[in-house]
């Protein structure tokens, strides 16, 4: 496959340790970016709030695109797994859709069980064009029913997926700000973890064993009642920095809750994150406890890595994920396995994250921001990748080329975080790369 790179995309692709790679900019028109839209960015952050109702004010396609979008698990209600839409049609576009939105909310308040305490109303592309006053409808809903109803004005065309993350963080701030003066309590909020396959429960379990209480989680397995306790925490730990560091910064500034960034993928990052959380809390006993815990867990997991290493050593990986921090952790995990990362890219990586990526990959590794399918396919072939790590949109690209695939996104079916996740990750990479199926398809599509 000989795909030429669009002229406007050349600055977003680099080798030489990703030096000077252009990022944090809007996608190039016509380049069929792998990125999701602004609205989708907002929805993925807010969707896991288990007892929230999500009304998508727009055509039905926007709602179906993001229905049950994350594999977030719940220990409480499962309202969030439904999707509600005003299903805007041509006449609504011509005459306005605000009345239809009010009617949808009234119907929800009348029929929904359990009765809504919290509603998010998303304004998608066409509403951004026709200009319905969604905020006024939300305000009236709050007055009429005495519940929280928050507008998320997120037309897909209005920026990048990162803009959607920011809008979601603003919506969370709108929700919790009235509760910012409550008394502080010792413990952390886990931010930017969406409890995919129960990963957040694993991390919560580790913190409990070390002796660190968790006050609130944003937004995996969260609820309205738990979210509003978040301002009382001593420390925010931010797992997915791409989606949530803005929220952590606002909470630090407006609620006096400091934050640290963490990552729970791989031995190195999981260990370092647990130690840094304990150190940041400033209690020496917790630091000792975290060290002992990480040492014990590492000793348990090292033999598993050694078992699979002979099958994986020397293999080549391509990575295309949402944020830079996850990409960094994955490169380190592949290094631990004796594998080389030959292509690495993200949807929303930031300059400082690309600098870290550059410091841990080889000179000839391709680093690319906001890639399109043609670029990913070209570099996977050129670099002879043995596996692609990505999400649902990347899976068919790999299979089409006869390349193994590991889902590290919303649809993953088993936890990949923490020490427990390391075994699942290593086994999945091994089973996929060394599956006999590739000998029958390799080269067929290329
Ligand atoms: S908000 Fe716009 S880009 Fe996003 S799904 Fe809806 S129509 Fe598509």
Boltz pocket constraint, residues with backbone or C-beta under 6 A from the ligand:
constraints:
  - pocket:
      binder: B
      contacts: [[A, 37], [A, 38], [A, 39], [A, 40], [A, 58], [A, 61], [A, 62], [A, 65], [A, 123], [A, 124], [A, 125], [A, 126], [A, 154], [A, 155], [A, 156], [A, 157]]
      max_distance: 6.0
